[in-house]
């Protein structure tokens, strides 16, 4: 039997969308500056020293193309957390110039679009990134949920938050967002 559900969202979205975006860092392995930059980005850091670590990695490490692109994504993630959107976008664009199939760069570029209120573009960018594979798809689904909510597509937003929660059951943010909705059988 086919059932439809009505999803009703709460008004808390506007502030959460700006403050609560998730970023997807790219893993660079090793005891290099690039590896340290990766660990900083994956660890959620946004301090000046972490940013400088990434700067040094790009200047001083002899990086293969994939690691250079990943380090650009990681530096962009740190800049994104610092709300330096123009510079972060530049890093993501530079990473994509090196590796056009780098889904994480697209998903992170979408986080900037969300911060700018460009939700439809963000959804399209996340869709492209997900199609190419990303390191942390739960963050992509979470951000796409924010974008769908910005577009007032509450059913899609709820489904994306639910998918993020399914992919990362220990992560509380998707559950927090889902709790703001009322799901009613029709």
N, C-alpha and C positions, 0 to 999 in steps of 0.2 A: 504494500500500500504506500502510495506517495504522500508525504507530509510536507507542508511548507511551514516555515517558522518566521515569525516577525521578530526582528532584532531592533531593540530600542537602545540608543546610546545615551550616555550622560554628557553633561556640559564640560567636563574636566579636560576634554581633548585639547583645546587651544593651548593651554600652558604646557601640557605634557608633550605635545608634538615638538615644541622647540627644545625643551630641556631633556627629553628622554629618548632621543634617537639612539640607535645602536649602530656601532661601526664594526666592520669586518676587517680585521687586520690580516696580513699575509705572512705565513710562516717562512722564515729564513733560518736555516739550521746552522749551527756552528759557533765557535768562540771568536767570531769576528765582530767588528763594529756593527755590521748589518744584522748579525744574529742578536746582538744586544738591543738594537733598534726594534727588531721584531718582538723581542720579549717585552719591551716597554709598551709597544702598541697593543700587544695581546693582553698585557696586564692592566690596561685601562689608564695608563699614565698620560699626563698632558703637561708636565712641568718643563721648564726651560732646558734643564739638563738632558732630558730625554729627547727633546727636539734637536739639541746640539749633537747628541750621539748619532742621530739619523743624518744630520748634515755632514758630520765627519765621515760616516760610512759611505755616503755618496761621493765625497771628495777623495777619500784615502783608500778605500777597499777596492781591489781589482775584482769587480763583480761580473759574473756572467750575466747575460741579458735578463734571464728570468729573475735572478736575485736583485738586479738593479731595479727592475719593474716592481718587484715585491717591496723593496726598500722605499721606493717612491710612494707606494700605497701606504706603507706604515708611517712614513713621515706625514703624508696627507691626513691619515687618521688622527695623528697627534694634533695637527693644525686644525682639523675639524672640531676636535674636542675643545680647542682654544677659541673656537668661533672665528677663525681666520679663514673664512669661506673661499675667498678669491684665491688665496695661495694654496689651499687644500685642493680646490678644483684644478688648479694648474698641475699639481702633483699627480692627480688621478688621470688627467689628460696626457701627461708625459708618460705615465705608466702604460696607458693604452696605445700610445704611439709606438712603444717598444713591443708590447704584447697585446694586439687588438682583441684577443679572446680572453682577457683577464676579467672575469666576472666580478671579482671583489672590487675592482676599480669602478665598475659601473654601479654596483650597489652603494658604494660610498658616495659616488657623485649624486646618486638619488637622495641621500641624506641631506645634501646641500639643497637640492631642489625642494625637499620637504620644508626645510628651515625658511626657504624663500616663499613658501606657499604655492609652489608650482606642482600641485599634487598629481595631475594627469601625466605630466612629464616624468615625475618620480616613479609612478606605477610602471610606465613603459620601460624606464631604465632598469628598474628592479627585475622586470620580466626578462629583459635581455640578459642581465647578469645571472639570474637563476638558470636560464637555458644553457649557459656556459659552465655552470658549476661554480660554487663558491665554498670557501673554507667553513663558514658558519651560516648555513641556510636559514637557521632559526632567526638570525638577526635580519636577514633579508625579508622573511615573511612578517616579522614584527614591524619593520619599517613600512612595508607595503600595507599593513593594517592601518598604520597611522595615515598614510596617504589616502587610502580608501575612505577612512573616516573623514578626512579633510574634504573629500569629494561627496560626502554624505551618502556613500554607499556602505551602509552599516552592515548589511549581510556579508559583503565581501570582507569588510574590516574584521568582523567577528571570526570568520573562517580563517583569515590569516593569523590572527592572534592564537586561535586554537591550534593551527598547524605549527606555529612557533613553540607553543607549549608542548605539543606532542614530540617535537624534535629535541627539545631541551626541557625535560620534565622537572629538573631541579631549579630552573630559572623562574623566578617569581614575577618578573615584569609582565609576561603575557597573561598570567593568571590574574594579576591586578587589573589589567585592561579588560579582560573578559568579565570580571566581576562588576564592571560598570554597566553591563548590558543586561537587559531582561529578554529572555528567550521565551516566546509564547507559541504554542501550537495553534495553527489556524485550521 
